[in-house]
Amino acid sequence: MLRRLTCAARLPQEFELAKLRQDRQLEGIEKGLGTLREVASAMGEALEHQDVLVDAITEKVSAPGNLRHGGN
């Protein structure tokens, strides 16, 4: 009977420890997601900049008098 009471007394403590571990893991996930959000934002900005450059190059190559297909 004493052993059963000891185990029952430890359950709330073990539950609280498990919740603390889970909270720490969730904080790590949250931090990782924040980093991914920043990387995605930077990639989006880089792609927008590159899109402008590609458009400018396309206009120059497509202008009359320019070679379109790399002729001799």
DOSE-743157 format. One line per 3 residues: their letters; for each residue x, y, z of C-alpha. Coordinates in steps of 0.1 Angstrom, whole numbers, plus 2048, in hexadecimal, padded with zeros to 3 digits. Example, Ala and Ser with C-alpha at 12.3 -4.5 7.8 and 13.67 -1.06 7.14 Angstrom:
! residues 2
as = 87B 7D3 84E; 889 7F5 847 $
END
This chain:
! residues 72
mlr = 800 800 800; 81C 818 808; 82D 811 7E7 $
rlt = 80C 819 7D5; 80A 83B 7E7; 82E 843 7DF $
caa = 827 83D 7BA; 807 851 7BB; 819 86D 7CC $
rlp = 834 86E 7B1; 81B 86F 794; 813 894 797 $
qef = 838 89C 799; 840 887 77A; 823 896 768 $
ela = 830 8BA 76F; 853 8B0 764; 846 8A1 744 $
klr = 832 8C2 73E; 852 8D6 743; 866 8C0 72B $
qdr = 84A 8C4 711; 849 8EA 716; 86F 8EB 710 $
qle = 86B 8D7 6F1; 84F 8EC 6E4; 864 90B 6EA $
gie = 87F 8FC 6D5; 866 8F5 6B9; 859 919 6BC $
kgl = 87D 926 6B8; 884 910 69A; 864 91B 689 $
gtl = 86D 93F 68F; 88F 939 67F; 87E 928 661 $
rev = 866 946 65E; 884 95D 65C; 895 948 642 $
asa = 876 945 62D; 872 96B 62E; 896 971 624 $
mge = 892 958 607; 872 969 5FC; 884 98B 5FB $
ale = 8A1 97B 5E8; 889 96C 5CE; 877 98D 5C9 $
hqd = 899 99E 5C3; 8A4 983 5AB; 882 986 599 $
vlv = 889 9AB 592; 8AC 9A2 585; 89E 986 56E $
dai = 884 99E 561; 89E 9B8 559; 8B4 99F 547 $
tek = 897 991 534; 88E 9B4 528; 8B2 9BB 51D $
vsa = 8B5 99A 50B; 893 99E 4FA; 899 9C1 4EE $
pgn = 89B 9C5 4C8; 8BE 9C0 4BA; 8C9 9A9 4D6 $
lrh = 8D0 984 4D1; 8B5 96F 4E0; 8C2 94C 4DC $
ggn = 8E8 950 4DF; 8F0 951 4BA; 913 955 4AC $
END
